[in-house]
Amino acid sequence: MANKPQPIAVETPTHDQEQYEEANVHQVYQEIASHFSETRYKPWPVVEAFLNSIPKGSIGADVGCGNGKYMGVNPNILMLGSDRSANLINIVRERGFEGMVADGLNLPYRDNRFDFVVSIAVIHHFSTPERRKEAVDELLRITRPGGRVLVFVWALEQTKFTKRNFEPGKQDVFVPWMLKSTGEVYNRYYHLFRKGELDALFDAAAIEASGYDRDNHYVVAVKQ
């Protein structure tokens, strides 16, 4: 059996970042949506605990919701999902949840509306520090004062993903996805976050907790 394709380090562009992400993130998820969804069904414990800590009747947003696997974790809260992939949003709707296609840097919500916001394994797909900061600021914009935000991103300091051989110290990478039906390989862009890098993006909020879980860094923040 041939070896599986491995991640490769890349140089990110200094201009046309939207087109770069369209080609190396958005279009890829459109192609792999069905297979991707089949592999995304078990909630991560930290996210599950966060959602179950939210008071009954709260309204929240799942930004970059994928197939909506977190949207039914707590039946006592309402979650609205958004994702750039129309094919993933179709799966969300088929599962009976509320979802819409939207850009994470230009969310279709008013300011200060949500009691909580989650964005799980999304912001690492933005290709510049400025765009990653904009993505966090957009999450905070739609959160009401006193509301909570949970963000997960892939970590540079990975210990469990032994099947992926990342080049040491390289933060910008293409991570391959082999489509089960055809064997075709699609490369997705990721920025691997150093410890403390995600925390620094929340300079406009109070960090309630931060940590490392399942080869991800995460932050729970409270909007001031």
N, C-alpha and C positions, 0 to 999 in steps of 0.2 A: 504493500500500500504506500502510495506517495506521501511524503511529509506534508503536513498542512502548511499553507502559506503563513508567514510570520509578519509582524509589524515592521514597518520601515520608517526611519526618521526622515522628516521633510523640512523644507524651508517654506515658511508661510509668505504670501505675497505682501508687498508694501502698498498695493492699491488693488482695487476691484475685489475686495474681500467678500462682498455679497455674492458675486458670481462664483468665487472660489467655494464658498459654503453651499451654494446651490448645486454645484457639480459634485462636490465631495461629501456632502451630508444629505441635503434634502432629496436629491434625485435618487441617491442610494436607498434611503428608507422607503421611497415610493416603490422601488423594485423589490426590496426584501421584506416588505411589510407583513405578508402572510406568514412566512417562515419565521421572521423575528418574533411575531406575536405568539407563535407556538412555543417559544422558549421563555416567554415572560409570563409567568403565572403565579409565582410564589412571592408574597411581599417580603421585603427586607425587614428584619426585626425592629430596627431603629425607626423606620418610617411607620411601620404598623403601630408601634407604641406611641409615636407622636400623634397620629390620627386618632387613636383611641383615647388620647388625653384631651382632645378638643371637646368643649362643652356641647351638650345636646342643642340642636337647633342652629348651630353655627353654619355660616356660608363660606366656602373656600374655593380657591382656584388651583388646579393642577396644570402647571405650565410645562408643555412638553410631555403630555400625558401618555404618549405611546398608545398602547392598546387599552388603556384605562384600568390596569390591574389594581391600582390603588383606590379607585373611585368607589368601590363597594366595601372597603374594609370596615368602615364605621357607618352602619345604616342610620344613625341618629344625626348625621350631618349631611349637608348638601354640598356637592362638589361640581364645579363646572370645569370641563377639560378643554385644553387647546393643544394643537400640535401643527407643525408645518406640513406633515404628511397627510394628504387627503385619504390615502388608503388606510392609514392607521385610524383616522377619525371615523371612517366607515365601520371599522371593527368596534370602536367605542360605541357607536350608535346601535350596532347590531346587538351589543350586550345590554342595551337599555339605558345607557348613560347619556348625559348631555355633553356634547363635544362639538368644537368648531375648528376650522382651519385658521390659524393666526400666526403672526410673526412674533417671536419672543421679545423683539425690541420695539414692537408697536402693538401692544395688546389692546383689544377693543373694549376696554373697561374704563369706567370713570375712576378718578382718584379716590383713595381712602374708602374702598367699598368692601373689602373682604376681611373676615375675621382671621383667616389664615391662608397661607399660600405655600404650596410645595412645588419644587422643581428638581426632579430626581434624574441624575445622569443626563443633563441637557447642556449646561453652560460650558462644559468642556468642548462642545462642538463649535464654539465661536472662536475665530482664528486670530484675534488680536486682544491685547490687554484692555484696550479701550472698549471693544465690543463686549467683552466679558463683564466689565464694570457697568456698561449700559444695561446689560441683561439683569444684573442684580438690582440696579436702581429702578428698573421697570417693575420688578417684583415688589419692591418696597412702595413704589408709587401707588399701586392698586390695593395695598394693605392699609387698613385703618390704623390710626395711632393706638398702640397697645396690642395690635395684632401680631401674630407670630409667623415667621417664615422659616421653612426648612429647605436647604439646598444640599444635594450630593453631587460630587464630581469625582472622576477617576483620579487616583493618586499616582504620583511618580514613584513613591516608595511602596511598590506593590510586593506582596509576599506570597499570595495564594495563586496568582495566575501563572503557574509554572508552565502552562501550555503556550503562553505568549512570551516570546523572548524579546523584551524591549532593550534597545541599545542604552546602556547606562548613561544617565544624565540628560538624555534627549527628551525634551518635553513635547515637541510637536511631531506627531506620528500619523501614519495611515495604518489603520487596523483592518485586516481583511475579514470579510464575511463570505463564506462559501455557501451558495444557494443549494439547498438540499435537492431540489428537483432537477437541476441542470449541471451542477458542479461549477457553475460560473462564479468567479470571485469578484467581489465589489470591495473597494477600499473606502473606509470612512475616516474622515479627519477627526483627530482628538488632540486636545491639549492636556497633558498630564500635569496636574497641580502639585507643586511642592508644598510641604507642610507650612501652614501659615499664610499661603497665598490666597486661599479662599477667604479666610478671616479678614484679610486686608481690604477686600472688596466691600465689606460691610461697615465702612467708616461712618456711614450716616445712620447706623442703627446700634442698638445695644446687643452684644452677643450673649445669649443665655447659655449656650453650650456649643462646644466644637469637639470633634473627635475623628477617629479613624475606624472604619468598619468595612469589611469585605472589600478591601483594596480601594476604598473611597475615603476622601475627606468629606466631612459634613459640618454644617453650621446651622444652629437654631438661633435666630435673631428676633428681637422685638422692636417693632417700629416705634420711634419716640414721638 
